[in-house]
Amino acid sequence: MANTVKKLMSTKEVARYLGVNEKMVYGLISEKGLPATKITGKWLFPSHLVDQWVDTHTVNHPEPSRSLAGEGLLVIVGSNDILLDRAVSLFNRLHPDYVAVLGNLGSLGGLRALHRGLCHIASSHLVQDDGQDYNFGFAKDELVEMPAVVGFCRRRQGLLVSKGNPKQISGVADLGRPEIRMVNRPLGTGTRLLLDLELKKAAIKGDGIRGYDRELGRHLDVGLEVLSGRADVGPGIAAVADLLPLDFIPVRWERFDFLISKERFFDRGVQLFLGLLHEKAFLDLVEGWDGYDLSLSGKMVFPQEPAGETGVAEK
């Protein structure tokens, strides 16, 4: 996925765009949360965020399209995950009257597909800026109404390296070494977002890393690049290291959620798929794998039930 340059509008341009005077723009920043950034003393406005702000503050918003085919189709769009691939295959085997399909567009792509009514479920693991929670702020920015959020799993994220770790990489800070070649995940994926946050903490600029701009769409593809020797390291999940095999340098556990609009939550296909997360056949899918925790699988994250009933707090 190529990097895209986001257009920045001046105060005069955004005032013209919104049909208000420039003085009112400053009030919208302080009172209504109009997205803006101050650079060299001047306010600038990312045009794509202004569009999202307008959409979020629109009243009498039209209902999301129900153009998805009805009974018999389940569409999941968002983050790539090996366990999710296997869960969909299991669902199709157990429910032959349904066809479940995956669209690998990254976590942010899943939220945008959900907003447009193009999927039943969005799969996402977008870490918030505070590094503590997931998905809620992004859902608030992208969607008209907060969806139901159901836990899928917790995954161990980190760095994939060759067996024996020949370059002696110990963490994200080593990606800045000039001899290191990496491969990356695309913008809009939760893995890329986490990596960029870790690079920021390590005071490393991505454009100074060899291979930072080489983006591959799946965790397995990143692992294969490392296994082949075409890259020394890439961000990914522990399950890939088990499969290929590779060595794995852990960074953190993360929460991987399903986001479902309230109008589709009780669709039969959605409920059948969520029910699968409690069944032994699904739990057995991770037998012998490192890097997955299913203690949150199928449990409501939002809206939350009274304490003690769901046990959804992160470990």
C-alpha positions in Angstrom: 0.0 0.0 0.0 1.6 3.3 -1.0 1.9 6.1 1.5 -0.6 8.9 0.7 -0.1 12.6 1.5 -3.0 14.0 3.5 -4.0 17.5 2.4 -3.8 20.2 5.0 -6.2 23.2 4.8 -5.6 26.7 6.1 -8.0 28.5 8.4 -9.4 30.4 5.5 -9.8 27.3 3.4 -11.6 25.3 6.1 -13.8 28.3 6.8 -14.8 28.4 3.1 -15.3 24.7 3.1 -17.6 24.7 6.2 -19.4 27.9 5.1 -18.5 29.9 8.2 -16.3 32.9 9.0 -12.7 32.4 10.1 -13.4 33.6 13.7 -16.0 30.9 14.1 -13.4 28.2 13.1 -11.4 28.9 16.3 -14.6 28.4 18.3 -15.2 25.1 16.5 -11.7 23.9 17.5 -12.1 24.7 21.2 -15.8 23.9 21.7 -16.7 21.3 19.1 -13.4 19.4 18.7 -12.7 20.4 15.0 -9.5 18.4 14.2 -6.6 20.8 13.9 -2.8 21.1 14.4 -0.7 24.1 15.0 2.6 24.3 12.9 4.9 27.3 13.1 2.1 29.2 14.9 -0.6 28.6 12.3 -3.6 26.3 12.5 -3.8 23.6 9.9 -6.6 21.2 9.3 -6.2 17.6 7.8 -8.9 17.5 5.2 -9.8 13.8 5.7 -10.3 14.4 9.5 -12.4 17.5 8.8 -14.7 15.3 6.6 -14.9 12.7 9.3 -15.8 15.4 11.9 -18.6 16.7 9.7 -19.9 13.2 9.2 -19.8 12.5 12.9 -21.7 15.7 13.7 -24.4 15.2 11.1 -27.9 14.8 12.5 -30.6 12.6 11.0 -27.8 10.6 9.4 -29.1 8.0 6.9 -29.2 4.5 8.1 -26.2 2.3 6.9 -27.0 0.5 3.7 -28.4 -3.0 4.1 -27.2 -4.0 0.6 -25.4 -7.1 1.9 -26.9 -10.3 0.8 -29.3 -11.6 3.4 -29.4 -15.1 4.8 -26.5 -17.3 3.9 -23.6 -14.8 3.7 -21.3 -13.6 6.5 -18.7 -10.9 5.6 -15.8 -10.2 7.9 -13.4 -7.3 6.9 -10.3 -6.0 8.7 -7.2 -7.3 10.3 -5.3 -10.4 9.0 -5.0 -13.2 11.5 -4.1 -16.9 11.2 -6.5 -18.0 13.8 -9.3 -16.0 12.2 -8.6 -17.7 8.9 -9.0 -21.1 10.6 -12.1 -20.0 12.5 -13.8 -19.0 9.2 -12.9 -22.3 7.7 -14.3 -24.1 10.7 -17.5 -22.0 10.5 -18.0 -22.9 6.8 -17.5 -26.6 7.6 -19.9 -26.6 10.5 -22.5 -24.4 8.8 -22.7 -25.5 5.1 -25.8 -23.4 4.6 -23.6 -20.3 5.1 -20.6 -18.8 3.3 -18.3 -16.8 5.5 -15.7 -14.7 3.7 -12.8 -12.6 4.8 -11.6 -9.2 3.4 -8.0 -8.5 4.4 -8.0 -4.6 4.4 -6.3 -4.0 7.8 -8.0 -2.9 11.0 -8.8 0.6 9.8 -10.1 -0.7 6.5 -12.5 -3.0 8.5 -13.9 0.0 10.4 -14.4 1.9 7.2 -16.2 -1.1 5.6 -18.4 -1.4 8.7 -19.2 2.3 8.4 -20.3 1.8 4.7 -22.4 -1.2 5.5 -20.1 -3.5 3.5 -19.5 -6.1 6.2 -21.2 -7.8 9.1 -18.1 -7.8 11.3 -15.0 -5.7 11.4 -11.8 -7.3 12.9 -9.5 -4.8 14.6 -6.6 -4.4 17.0 -5.8 -0.7 16.8 -3.9 0.4 19.9 -4.8 3.8 21.4 -2.2 6.5 21.8 -2.0 5.7 25.5 -0.9 2.2 24.7 -3.5 0.8 27.1 -6.8 0.2 25.3 -7.8 -0.7 21.8 -10.2 0.3 19.0 -12.6 2.6 20.9 -11.2 5.9 19.9 -10.8 4.7 16.3 -14.4 3.5 16.2 -15.6 6.8 17.6 -13.8 8.6 14.8 -14.8 6.3 11.9 -18.4 5.3 12.8 -21.6 7.2 13.3 -22.6 5.1 16.3 -20.5 3.0 18.7 -20.8 -0.7 17.6 -20.9 -3.7 19.9 -17.4 -4.9 20.6 -16.8 -8.6 21.2 -13.4 -10.1 22.1 -11.9 -12.5 19.6 -8.6 -13.2 21.3 -5.4 -11.8 22.8 -2.3 -12.1 20.6 1.4 -11.7 21.2 2.9 -9.1 18.9 6.6 -8.7 18.3 9.4 -9.1 15.8 10.0 -12.1 13.5 13.7 -13.0 13.0 15.6 -16.0 11.5 16.3 -19.0 13.6 19.2 -18.3 15.9 18.7 -14.5 15.5 21.9 -14.1 13.5 21.7 -10.3 13.6 21.3 -10.3 17.4 18.2 -8.1 17.3 16.8 -7.6 20.9 14.0 -5.2 20.3 12.5 -2.4 18.2 15.4 -0.1 19.0 17.8 -2.3 17.0 15.8 -1.6 13.8 17.7 1.7 13.5 21.0 -0.2 13.0 22.3 0.6 9.5 22.9 -3.1 8.5 19.4 -4.2 9.4 16.9 -4.9 6.6 13.3 -5.0 7.5 9.9 -5.7 5.9 6.8 -4.0 7.1 3.0 -4.2 7.3 0.8 -1.6 5.5 -0.5 1.7 6.9 -4.0 1.2 8.4 -3.0 -2.2 10.0 -2.9 -2.5 13.8 0.6 -4.1 13.6 2.0 -1.1 11.7 0.4 1.3 14.2 2.0 -0.6 17.1 5.4 -0.7 15.4 5.2 3.1 14.7 4.4 3.8 18.3 7.3 1.7 19.5 9.6 3.4 17.0 8.5 6.7 18.3 9.2 5.7 21.9 12.7 4.6 20.7 13.2 8.0 18.9 13.7 6.2 15.6 12.3 7.6 12.3 10.9 4.9 10.1 12.1 6.5 6.8 15.6 5.9 8.1 15.2 2.1 8.3 16.1 0.0 5.3 13.0 -1.8 4.1 10.5 0.3 6.2 8.6 1.1 3.0 8.3 -2.6 1.9 4.8 -3.4 2.9 3.2 -6.9 2.8 -0.5 -7.6 3.4 -0.3 -10.7 5.6 1.6 -11.7 8.7 2.6 -14.9 6.9 4.0 -13.0 4.0 6.2 -11.0 6.4 7.4 -14.2 7.9 8.2 -15.8 4.5 10.4 -12.7 3.6 12.4 -13.2 6.8 12.6 -17.0 6.3 13.9 -16.5 2.8 16.6 -14.2 3.9 15.3 -11.2 1.9 14.7 -9.4 5.2 16.3 -9.6 8.7 13.3 -8.7 10.6 9.6 -7.9 10.3 6.7 -7.1 12.7 4.3 -10.0 13.3 2.6 -12.4 15.6 4.1 -15.3 17.6 1.9 -17.8 15.7 3.8 -17.1 12.5 7.1 -17.9 14.2 5.7 -21.3 15.2 4.4 -22.1 11.7 7.5 -21.4 9.6 9.6 -21.7 11.9 11.3 -18.5 13.0 12.5 -16.9 16.2 10.3 -14.4 17.9 11.1 -11.3 20.0 8.0 -10.3 22.0 6.8 -6.7 22.3 3.4 -7.0 23.9 0.1 -8.8 24.2 -2.8 -7.1 22.4 -6.5 -7.3 22.3 -8.1 -8.4 19.0 -11.8 -7.4 18.7 -14.8 -7.9 16.5 -16.8 -4.7 16.0 -20.4 -5.2 14.9 -23.1 -2.6 14.2 -26.1 -2.8 16.4 -28.4 -3.3 13.5 -26.5 -6.5 12.5 -25.6 -7.9 15.8 -28.5 -10.2 16.0 -28.3 -11.4 12.4 -28.4 -15.2 12.5 -25.0 -15.6 10.8 -23.3 -13.2 13.2 -24.7 -15.0 16.2 -23.7 -18.4 14.8 -20.2 -17.1 14.3 -19.9 -15.6 17.8 -21.4 -18.8 19.3 -18.6 -20.7 17.6 -16.0 -18.9 19.8 -17.3 -20.8 22.9 -17.2 -24.2 21.3 -14.5 -26.8 21.9 -13.8 -27.1 18.2 -12.7 -23.5 18.1 -10.7 -23.6 21.3 -8.9 -26.7 19.9 -7.6 -24.6 17.0 -4.8 -23.1 19.1 -3.7 -26.4 20.6 0.1 -26.4 20.6 0.4 -22.8 19.4 2.2 -20.1 21.3 1.0 -16.5 21.2 -2.8 -16.8 21.6 -5.0 -16.4 24.7 -8.7 -17.2 24.3 -9.8 -16.1 27.7 -11.7 -13.1 26.1 -13.1 -15.0 23.1 -16.8 -14.4 22.6 -17.1 -12.0 25.6 -18.6 -8.6 25.4 -16.1 -5.8 25.6 -18.6 -3.0 24.9 -21.2 -2.4 26.1 -19.9 -4.1 29.2 -22.1 -6.1 31.5 -21.8 -5.7 35.3 -18.4 -6.6 36.8 -18.0 -10.2 37.5 -20.2 -11.5 34.7 -17.8 -11.3 31.7 -14.3 -11.2 32.9 -13.1 -9.1 30.0 -10.4 -7.1 31.7 -7.0 -7.5 30.2 -4.4 -9.5 32.0 
